[in-house]
């Protein structure tokens, strides 16, 4: 879900997997399609809302990476999306959700930061609200003497909270890791990855 311009979809396809990428932004899907065509990769790209895209008992694996979960103001819409993912998995199928965990944010939070890239600079201002449940970020991008501003927000989950949400949607088992490394999710973790399994 939320495959964007297809970075992960393309990598799965390169490795020989049959892949479906879903996003509601057609421009991202067009970019993914163009990249796939350049490499002669076979991928299915679907314009759809992740809360409503369901293909019952179809997929062995669903992935939602790089904090692509939690962008809806109403938390019930996160549940709706998790249920859609659950319904689309085959029995025994697995879901991987990877995000920035609430524990990591609590440990490393900085209200402001800036980064210099090769051809632009990005300033970021962050604000926590809703009792440490929502992170709002304001990005100021300066390039070639012009300035552009973007504001985004998303719900933040602890390992326990996201695991509880997934179990409430029907998943049988969940495990938390430090990102995609497979290492334990503990006080040294950098990212949060949760693997949830649908019962056979």
C-alpha positions, 0 to 999 in steps of 0.5 A: 500500500502507498507504493509511491513512485515504486522504489520497493515495487521495482526492487521486488520485481527485480528479484523475481516476485509477482508484485502489485503496487497500490497508491491513490496518486496517479502521478506516482504510479505513472513514474513507477510505470515508466521506471518499470518499462525502462528496466523491462520489469513486470509490475501491476500498478493500481490506483486505489485508496488503501482503506478500500483496496481488497483482493480477498485471500490473494497475496502471500505478503503485504508490505507498508514501508517507510512510515506510510501508515497513519496519515489519516486524522481519524484513527478508525481509518488506520484500522480500516486500512489494516483490515483491508491488508488482512483481508487481501492476504492468503491464510498464512500470509504476512504483513510487514509495516515499517515506521518511525516508532513512538519510542524512538521519537521520544528518545531522539526528538528534536523540534528543529533540524536542517540538512544540506543535500547536494543541490538543496537545503531542507529545514524541518520543524516538528510538533507533537500533539494529541497527547503524543499521538500525532507528529506534524512536520513542516518542511522548508526546502531551499533550492536555487534561491527559491523556497518551498514549504510542505506540511505533513502529519501522521499518527505515531505508534509504539510497538505495543500500540501497532501490534495491538491494532493489528491483532484487533484486525484479525492477525494471529501473531505479531513481532517487532524488530529494529527496522528490517534488520531482524534485530530486537526492538529495544532501547537502541532501535532506529526504526520499528518494523512489525511482522503480523501473520494471518492464521492458516 
